[in-house]
Structure formats: structure tokens, C-alpha cells
């Protein structure tokens, strides 16, 4: 009688099960959805910082606030985000590239700007990652089931 070479069905199923368990553990550990949300938050924070710098430069060179459609007259996070996101910021054309102006007025950017009478300015942006949501007590707020961070903190 010849002895057959190869794996038994039980061995193959055990290997597949082990592979699936390892894949699930790696997937849960890495959590790619949270990583994508965190990357979006980082991009929004960087854009908010660029916008804040441009507004500050405008205020210094022109001694006034730029005209930004849908900005609010408050620097309170809650009041700023109750307004609408930045829709137009053409007055910052000398401070920012046309590409960036289009970028920050897109729906996904969700940039909010508020000015106070003393010339102070705050730029708020929406955050989605759970790690950033946990940090909203450090310069942010929540409104309408969304979470926001503001610069400067």
C-alpha cells in the first residue's frame, strides 16, 4: 500500500483558522478606519493653521479683518461652529494660493472663522478621530453631535 503525501483536511482548516485569527488581531490593532480619520484631522489642523497665519498676516498688513463669507463675530468655539463653514475668502487671495482657497471652501474641509472686536481671530475645524474627540477640552467644543478643535488653543 502506497502512503499518500499532502495535508489532511483538518490540517488545512486549522491553518486557515489560525491565519484568520492573526489577520483579525492585526486589523483590530491597526484600526485603519481610525487611522484615516486621524489623518483627515491632521490635514484639517494644518489647513486651519495656514488659514490662521494668512488672516494674521492680512490683519498686520492691512490693519483690519479680511472679508470672509460666513465668519462670525465671536471667538467662542460654540458660537463659531453654529455659523456656516467658510464659503469664500477672496480677500485672502494675496496671502493664500488659489488652490488653497478652493480647498478650504470645499464641503469636506469644514473650516469656521470667528473674529472679536479686538482683532482676535479663531479658526475651528471638525475632528473625527476618537483620540482627537477626547482632546476637545483642550481648545475645542462639541455641537450638533460633531466635535471641533480651534486654533489658537
QUIZITA-V439744 format. One line per field, one symbol per residue. burial: I if it has 16 or more other ideal C-beta (glycine too) atoms within 10 Angstrom, else O. A space follows every 10 residues. Layout:
# QUIZITA-V439744
burial = ???
This chain:
# QUIZITA-V439744
burial = OOOOOOOOOO OOOOOOOOOO OOOOOOOOOO OOOOOOIIOI IOOIIOIIOI IIOIIOOIIO OOOOIIOIOO IIOIIOIOII IOIOIIOOIO IIOOIIOOOI IOIIIOOOII IIIIIOOOOO IIIIIIIIIO OIIOOIOOOI IOOOOOIIII IOO
